[in-house]
Structure formats: C-alpha cells, structure tokens
C-alpha cells in the first residue's frame, strides 16, 4: 500500500518539475514536533542556485495541500485494514439486512399470535356447541296444551306445516295412539309384526380396527338378552380367532370403551375356540371346541363351563366351511326364535343344515336341510327363524343371495345388496335387540342397520 501512496504522491507534483529533475529529486519523510508525518521533496535546479520565494510558494502550497489530503486518505486506509472496520457501504448493507431480518421476525411473531387467537376462538366455539348439544340431548320434549285440552307437539307457530285444525294431522295422531304396545316390543318365540323378511341392509359403520395380525378376523358381539347383574346389553364381547390356541375373551363396558380399545376384563376360556362361529346369547358364550364337533356353553357370570355337547354328524375343521375357509364348519347364531347351528354333514353332502338348539343343554330340537351348498356362500346368519346367506366375502358390492324359512321349510333366491367395504368379511351375525348385523371385515369391526318387511302371520308357526 505504501508504494501506491508514493506513486500517488508523485502524481501530485507539477509535470514540468518532475520531468526536468526526476534524476536529481530527493524524498524525505519525518515527524514534526506534534507527531504528524511530513513528506519533503528536494529538487536541485540546473539553472538556479537559489529559488525565488514568490515563484516557489504557490507550487509548495499546492503540494502541501495534496500531501495533507494524502495523509488523511492513508490514515483512513490504515484504520480500515488494521482495525478491521468495514467501509461505510458495507456497514449500510449489514444494517439494511439486519433491519429486514428483524422485520420478518416481528411479522412471524404477529402471525403466530393471530393463529393462536384463532385456535382459542375455535376451541371456545367447539365447547359452546358441545354444551348446546348435550343440553339438547338431555332436554325432554315439551308439550303444550291448547284451551280445548288437545295436546300438540311444541313447534314454532311460524312453521307453515303447523296447523292445529289439519284433519290429516288429527287422523294420524289417532292412528298412532291406537297401535298396541305389544306390537312395539319384540318378544322371543312369539309372532309379532316387527319380525318380517329382510328388505335392506345399510352401509357398514366401523367401530374399531384391530391393531395386530391376530385381529385379521374374529368374533365381536353384544348379548341381546343379558342375564344377571354383571353384564348388560351394552357390554361388548370380542375374540381374536387367529392362532392355534385361542382362549381369550375380551369384555368392554360399552361401545365407546370398545372403540378406544381398553377392555374391562379378559376371561380365559376352558377350551380353545375354533374359527369365527361363536355367539353370545342370554348370558352365555356358545362356541365350537377346536378340532372337534363339540359345542361349549361358557357362563359369563360364573366364568365357568356350563355344558358341552357334540353336534351329531356335523363336519368340522375344514370339512364343510364357508367359501373363505377358516375352519368355519359350525356357525352358531341367535335370533328372535332362539339358538341355532348352521353346518353340514356327510349325509347332506355339503348342503347347509339348520338345527335349533336348546339354550341350556345345546341338544338339537329340530333340523332342516337346505338345497344350497355351504362352501358356495361366504357367510350366513339367522333373522326371525330365517336363514340368509352372503354371496361373497371379498366383493365390495355383493348380495344376500339366499333365504330359507324354517316355518315353511322352503328356500328361495333373493337379491339384497350387501357391502364388504374392506374386502375380507369373515364373520356376520345378527343382534335382534339392536336390530343390526355385526361383522368382522379385514381387521375392521363394523355394524349394519337392517330393515325388515311386514310379517307374514301365516308363515309363522
């Protein structure tokens, strides 16, 4: 850098003097009494022995001014290099970048606070809606009375459909009040108008998905007629039937607890379970013992073996299963008419046999042989003493394709739409108290709402 200063210094001199005396010029640098650096140039003139003060003074003043400026420039350059201080432009750039970063940080902080306020507001509104829904759920339907003593539902007066003088409304109300109460409450083993043929099956509603491979297929049910104080019709029962020694029966207090996956109790069965044909009915679990035609009745209250009996001539362990396999030779079911076994025998050559069983002893009371082969259908269940079969266990949109009425001994083809949403339905059973089908579809435990048609009194025994 000092070479640069030296050449800059030389450039400050008049061109005429520098050209004439460049071979005889002297350069001298020293500090004055104040410590400031002074630069001195001496040039010998070939023509004069002395210089006129009047002629030299303007030139020397110019050189002195230039040297002062040079000194100030050198001082600034030295300070910039040795002191590590950047130039003004660099500092202005850094200051501008810092301001931008600070502004962005402040904006992000404001956005975060705004989002937090929105979340709090949404939570508050959700709490208000939940409280309102709970209040409406607990609030009974209120009735109002007119001056004439006629009772009407509490509806807004502005509702155009609300007409006290409407004769159709009065007629409908009279018809409703004349319906006998006995027709509204199902009674087991009695003829009642609610027990008609299956008309439709709704879409599946998923309540829980199994979280391990042992839950690919199994049994889950609720007892339509629970016995004793220990369990209710809200209790949910579940068995994961994947494995060689299936003995665990899981009990859940209600459907909510079942959905969350935390059992109230785990019962250990006295004999291992075969496949997905078990059912729960009137305080007992009924199931087939593994690798046998033996039926087991396990009492849920006492947690002990209540009775056992062989199902005469029934095929077992893969002799006459449903089309999906799984050793589903014996399928137990319960409906409004009682306890049933769905199976086949060598004599029936694989056709479905239906037997009504005594709930206490499991003795066969009566049997019916159908004309549909068991291994051609995916599953079966009983409703109101009628057998219904499901055509496929993997097709997303299949049908309930066959019905056999034990009251008439006649079977026929039907076509009620049925959905296997998860494409591997291994268990279908009916709960007449809930009026639903329970199913286990490829790790998913689902229910279906059903609709029955009008009962045919002549077909009931």
C-alpha positions in Angstrom: 0.0 0.0 0.0 2.9 2.4 0.6 4.0 2.0 -3.0 0.6 3.1 -4.0 0.8 6.2 -1.7 4.3 7.0 -3.1 3.2 7.0 -6.7 0.1 9.0 -5.8 2.4 11.5 -4.1 4.5 11.8 -7.2 1.4 12.4 -9.3 0.7 15.5 -7.1 3.9 17.3 -8.4 3.9 19.5 -11.4 4.7 17.7 -14.6 7.3 20.2 -15.6 9.4 20.0 -12.4 9.1 16.2 -12.3 10.3 15.8 -15.9 13.3 18.2 -15.5 14.6 16.9 -12.2 13.5 13.3 -11.9 17.1 12.2 -11.8 18.1 14.6 -9.0 15.0 14.6 -6.8 15.2 13.6 -3.1 12.4 12.4 -0.9 12.4 12.8 2.8 9.8 11.8 5.4 9.8 12.8 9.1 7.6 13.6 12.1 7.2 17.1 13.3 7.0 18.1 17.0 3.3 17.2 17.1 4.0 13.7 15.9 2.3 14.2 12.5 4.0 12.8 9.4 5.6 15.3 6.9 6.9 14.5 3.4 9.7 16.7 1.9 10.8 16.7 -1.8 14.1 18.4 -2.7 14.9 19.1 -6.4 18.2 20.6 -7.5 17.8 23.1 -10.2 20.5 23.0 -13.0 19.9 26.7 -13.8 19.5 28.4 -10.4 21.4 28.3 -7.3 18.5 29.6 -5.3 14.8 29.8 -5.7 12.7 32.9 -5.6 10.2 32.6 -2.8 7.5 34.3 -4.8 7.8 31.7 -7.5 8.0 28.6 -5.3 5.3 29.4 -2.7 2.2 28.7 -4.9 3.7 25.4 -6.0 4.7 24.4 -2.5 1.2 25.3 -1.2 -0.3 23.1 -3.8 2.0 20.2 -2.8 1.3 20.8 0.9 -2.4 20.7 0.3 -2.1 17.5 -1.7 0.1 15.9 0.9 -2.5 16.8 3.6 -5.2 15.1 1.6 -2.9 12.1 1.0 -2.2 11.8 4.7 -5.9 11.8 5.6 -6.5 9.1 2.9 -3.7 7.0 4.2 -5.0 7.3 7.8 -8.4 6.1 6.7 -7.0 3.2 4.7 -4.8 2.1 7.6 -7.7 2.2 10.0 -9.9 0.2 7.6 -7.2 -2.6 7.3 -5.7 -2.8 10.7 -8.8 -2.0 12.8 -11.0 -4.5 10.9 -13.7 -1.8 10.3 -15.6 -2.1 7.1 -16.4 0.7 4.7 -19.5 2.8 5.0 -21.2 0.9 2.2 -20.6 -2.5 3.9 -22.0 -1.2 7.2 -25.0 0.2 5.5 -25.6 -3.1 3.8 -25.4 -5.0 7.0 -27.7 -2.6 8.7 -30.2 -3.0 6.0 -30.1 -6.8 6.1 -30.4 -6.7 9.9 -33.4 -4.5 9.6 -35.1 -6.9 7.0 -34.5 -9.9 9.3 -35.8 -8.1 12.3 -38.9 -7.1 10.4 -39.6 -10.6 9.2 -39.2 -12.0 12.7 -41.6 -9.5 14.0 -44.1 -10.3 11.3 -43.8 -14.1 12.0 -44.4 -13.4 15.7 -47.6 -11.4 14.8 -48.8 -14.2 12.6 -48.2 -16.8 15.3 -50.2 -14.7 17.8 -53.0 -14.3 15.3 -53.2 -18.1 14.7 -53.2 -18.8 18.4 -56.1 -16.4 18.8 -58.0 -18.2 16.0 -57.3 -21.6 17.7 -58.6 -20.3 21.0 -61.7 -18.9 19.3 -62.4 -22.2 17.5 -61.9 -24.2 20.8 -64.3 -21.8 22.5 -66.9 -22.3 19.8 -66.5 -26.1 19.9 -67.0 -26.1 23.7 -70.2 -24.0 23.2 -71.5 -26.3 20.6 -70.7 -29.4 22.7 -72.5 -27.9 25.7 -75.5 -27.0 23.5 -75.7 -30.5 22.0 -75.5 -32.0 25.5 -78.2 -29.7 26.7 -80.5 -30.6 23.8 -79.8 -34.3 24.4 -80.9 -34.1 28.0 -83.8 -31.7 27.5 -87.1 -33.6 27.3 -89.6 -33.0 24.5 -92.1 -30.4 25.9 -95.7 -30.5 25.2 -98.2 -27.6 25.2 -101.9 -27.6 25.7 -104.5 -25.6 23.9 -107.5 -24.1 25.5 -109.6 -27.0 24.2 -107.5 -29.5 26.0 -106.0 -31.1 22.8 -102.3 -31.8 23.2 -99.9 -30.9 20.4 -96.1 -31.0 19.9 -94.2 -27.9 20.7 -93.3 -26.4 17.3 -92.9 -22.8 16.2 -96.1 -21.0 15.3 -94.4 -19.6 12.2 -94.0 -23.1 10.8 -96.4 -23.3 7.9 -96.9 -27.1 8.4 -98.1 -26.4 11.9 -101.9 -26.4 11.6 -104.0 -27.3 14.7 -107.0 -27.7 12.5 -105.4 -30.0 10.0 -107.6 -33.1 9.8 -104.8 -35.3 8.4 -102.7 -34.5 11.5 -105.6 -35.4 13.8 -106.2 -38.6 11.9 -102.6 -39.6 12.0 -102.4 -38.9 15.7 -105.4 -41.1 16.3 -103.9 -44.0 14.4 -100.7 -43.7 16.4 -102.4 -43.9 19.7 -104.3 -47.0 18.7 -101.2 -49.1 18.0 -101.0 -51.8 20.7 -97.9 -51.5 22.8 -97.2 -55.2 22.4 -96.5 -54.7 18.7 -93.7 -52.3 19.6 -91.7 -54.6 21.9 -90.2 -57.7 20.4 -91.0 -60.9 22.3 -88.9 -64.0 21.9 -90.6 -67.0 20.3 -93.8 -65.1 19.7 -95.4 -63.9 16.4 -95.1 -60.1 16.1 -95.4 -57.7 13.3 -91.8 -56.5 13.5 -90.4 -59.9 12.5 -90.7 -59.8 8.8 -88.4 -60.7 5.9 -85.1 -58.9 5.3 -85.7 -56.0 2.9 -82.4 -54.0 3.0 -79.0 -53.7 4.7 -77.4 -50.3 5.2 -73.8 -49.2 4.7 -71.2 -50.6 7.2 -70.3 -48.4 10.2 -66.8 -49.0 11.5 -66.4 -49.1 15.3 -62.8 -50.3 15.7 -59.8 -51.5 13.7 -57.6 -54.3 15.1 -54.0 -53.2 15.6 -52.2 -56.5 15.1 -52.2 -59.5 12.8 -54.2 -61.6 15.3 -57.1 -59.2 14.5 -57.4 -60.0 10.8 -60.6 -62.0 11.7 -62.5 -62.9 14.8 -65.9 -62.5 16.6 -67.4 -59.5 18.3 -70.9 -59.3 19.7 -73.3 -57.8 22.2 -75.7 -60.0 24.2 -79.3 -59.3 23.1 -80.7 -60.8 26.3 -78.0 -60.5 29.1 -78.6 -62.3 32.3 -77.6 -61.2 35.8 -76.1 -58.0 37.2 -72.6 -58.4 36.0 -73.0 -57.6 32.3 -75.6 -55.6 30.3 -76.7 -55.3 26.7 -74.2 -52.6 26.3 -71.3 -54.9 27.1 -69.2 -55.7 24.0 -67.5 -59.1 23.7 -64.6 -59.8 21.4 -62.4 -62.9 20.4 -59.4 -62.7 18.1 -59.5 -66.1 16.4 -56.2 -66.1 14.6 -53.9 -68.6 16.3 -53.7 -72.3 17.3 -54.8 -71.9 20.9 -57.5 -69.2 21.1 -58.8 -68.8 24.6 -59.0 -65.1 25.4 -62.4 -63.4 25.6 -62.3 -59.6 26.0 -65.1 -57.7 27.7 -65.7 -54.0 27.2 -68.1 -51.9 29.3 -69.7 -50.3 26.3 -69.2 -49.4 22.6 -67.2 -46.2 23.5 -64.7 -48.2 25.5 -64.6 -50.8 22.8 -63.8 -48.2 20.2 -60.9 -46.9 22.4 -59.6 -50.4 22.8 -59.3 -50.8 26.6 -61.1 -54.0 27.9 -62.7 -54.1 31.3 -61.8 -57.7 31.7 -60.1 -60.6 30.0 -61.6 -64.0 30.5 -59.7 -67.3 29.8 -61.9 -69.9 28.2 -61.7 -73.6 29.4 -61.3 -74.9 25.8 -59.7 -73.4 22.7 -62.0 -71.8 20.1 -62.4 -72.9 16.5 -62.9 -70.1 14.0 -65.5 -67.3 13.9 -68.7 -69.2 14.6 -69.2 -68.2 18.2 -72.2 -66.2 19.5 -73.3 -64.6 22.8 -76.9 -65.3 24.0 -78.7 -65.0 27.3 -75.6 -64.6 29.5 -73.5 -67.4 27.8 -70.9 -67.7 25.2 -71.5 -70.5 22.7 -68.6 -71.8 20.6 -67.1 -74.8 18.9 -64.2 -76.5 20.5 -61.1 -76.6 18.3 -60.7 -79.6 16.0 -63.9 -81.2 17.1 -67.7 -81.0 16.6 -68.1 -80.4 20.4 -70.1 -77.3 21.3 -69.2 -75.4 24.5 -71.5 -73.2 26.6 -69.5 -70.9 28.8 -71.4 -69.0 31.5 -70.2 -65.4 31.6 -71.4 -64.6 35.1 -69.7 -67.6 36.9 -66.8 -67.7 34.3 -67.1 -71.4 34.1 -68.1 -74.3 31.8 -71.8 -74.7 31.9 -72.4 -77.5 29.4 -70.9 -79.3 26.4 -72.3 -81.5 23.7 -71.4 -82.9 20.3 -73.4 -81.7 17.3 -74.4 -85.0 15.7 -72.7 -85.8 12.3 -71.5 -82.2 11.9 -68.4 -81.7 9.8 -65.5 -79.9 11.4 -62.0 -78.5 10.9 -62.3 -77.8 7.2 -64.8 -80.5 6.0 -67.7 -78.1 5.2 -66.5 -74.5 5.7 -67.8 -71.3 4.1 -66.1 -70.2 0.9 -63.5 -68.1 2.7 -62.2 -71.2 4.7 -61.1 -70.5 8.2 -62.5 -73.8 9.5 -65.9 -72.3 9.6 -67.7 -75.6 9.6 -70.1 -74.8 12.5 -71.6 -71.4 12.8 -73.7 -70.6 15.9 -76.4 -67.9 15.8 -79.2 -66.4 17.9 -82.3 -64.5 16.8 -85.9 -63.8 17.9 -86.7 -67.6 17.7 -83.7 -68.8 19.8 -80.3 -70.5 19.4 -79.3 -72.0 16.1 -76.4 -74.0 14.5 -75.6 -73.6 10.8 -73.4 -76.5 9.5 -73.3 -79.5 7.1 -73.0 -83.3 7.3 -71.8 -86.1 5.1 -75.3 -87.2 4.6 -76.3 -83.7 3.4 -73.3 -83.8 1.0 -72.2 -80.3 1.9 -75.6 -78.6 1.8 -76.4 -76.3 4.7 -78.2 -77.9 7.6 -80.0 -75.7 10.2 -80.6 -77.0 13.7 -82.5 -75.2 16.5 -80.7 -75.9 19.8 -81.8 -75.9 23.4 -80.0 -73.0 25.0 -79.3 -74.9 28.3 -78.2 -78.3 27.1 -77.5 -77.5 23.4 -79.5 -80.6 22.4 -80.9 -80.5 18.9 -84.6 -79.7 18.9 -85.3 -79.8 15.2 -83.3 -79.7 11.9 -83.8 -78.5 8.4 -81.8 -79.4 5.3 -81.5 -76.7 2.6 -80.6 -77.0 -1.1 -77.6 -74.6 -1.1 -74.1 -75.8 -0.6 -72.2 -74.3 2.3 -68.9 -73.8 0.6 -70.5 -71.7 -2.2 -71.5 -68.9 0.2 -69.3 -66.6 2.2 -71.3 -66.5 5.4 -74.8 -66.9 6.9 -77.0 -65.6 9.7 -80.5 -66.1 11.2 -83.3 -63.4 11.4 -86.8 -64.4 12.7 -86.2 -68.1 12.1 -85.0 -67.5 8.5 -81.5 -68.3 7.2 -79.8 -65.7 5.0 -76.5 -66.3 3.1 -74.0 -63.8 1.8 -72.7 -64.5 -1.7 -69.1 -63.1 -1.5 -66.7 -62.2 1.3 -64.3 -60.1 -1.0 -66.6 -58.3 -3.5 -67.1 -54.7 -2.4 -70.7 -54.8 -3.7 -72.3 -58.3 -3.3 -75.7 -59.6 -2.3 -77.5 -61.6 0.3 -78.4 -64.3 -2.3 -80.5 -67.0 -0.5 -83.2 -67.3 2.2 -84.6 -70.4 3.9 -87.7 -70.1 6.1 -87.8 -72.7 8.9 -91.5 -72.0 9.4 -92.4 -73.3 5.9 -89.3 -75.4 5.1 -89.0 -73.5 1.8 -85.9 -71.8 0.4 -85.5 -69.4 -2.5 -83.1 -67.0 -4.1 -83.1 -63.4 -3.0 -81.0 -60.3 -4.0 -80.5 -57.9 -1.1 -77.5 -55.6 -1.7 -74.6 -56.1 0.8 -71.3 -54.3 1.1 -67.9 -55.7 2.1 -66.2 -52.3 2.4 -62.8 -53.7 3.5 -62.9 -56.8 1.1 -62.5 -59.7 3.6 -65.6 -60.4 5.6 -65.1 -63.4 7.9 -68.0 -63.1 10.3 -71.6 -61.9 10.1 -74.1 -62.3 13.0 -77.4 -60.7 13.9 -78.4 -58.9 17.1 -82.2 -58.7 17.4 -82.2 -56.3 20.3 -80.1 -53.8 18.3 -81.7 -54.7 15.0 -78.2 -54.8 13.4 -75.8 -57.1 11.7 -72.3 -57.4 13.3 -69.4 -58.2 11.0 -65.6 -58.6 11.1 -64.2 -57.3 7.8 -60.5 -57.5 7.3 -59.4 -56.1 10.7 -62.4 -53.8 10.9 -65.3 -54.4 13.3 -68.5 -53.0 11.7 -72.3 -53.0 12.1 -75.1 -52.7 9.5 -78.5 -51.3 10.1 -81.2 -53.5 8.6 -84.9 -53.1 7.6 -87.5 -55.8 7.8 -90.7 -56.0 5.8 -94.2 -56.8 7.1 -94.5 -60.1 8.8 -96.5 -62.9 7.2 -98.5 -64.4 10.1 -99.5 -67.5 8.1 -95.8 -68.4 7.7 -95.1 -68.3 11.4 -95.6 -71.5 13.4 
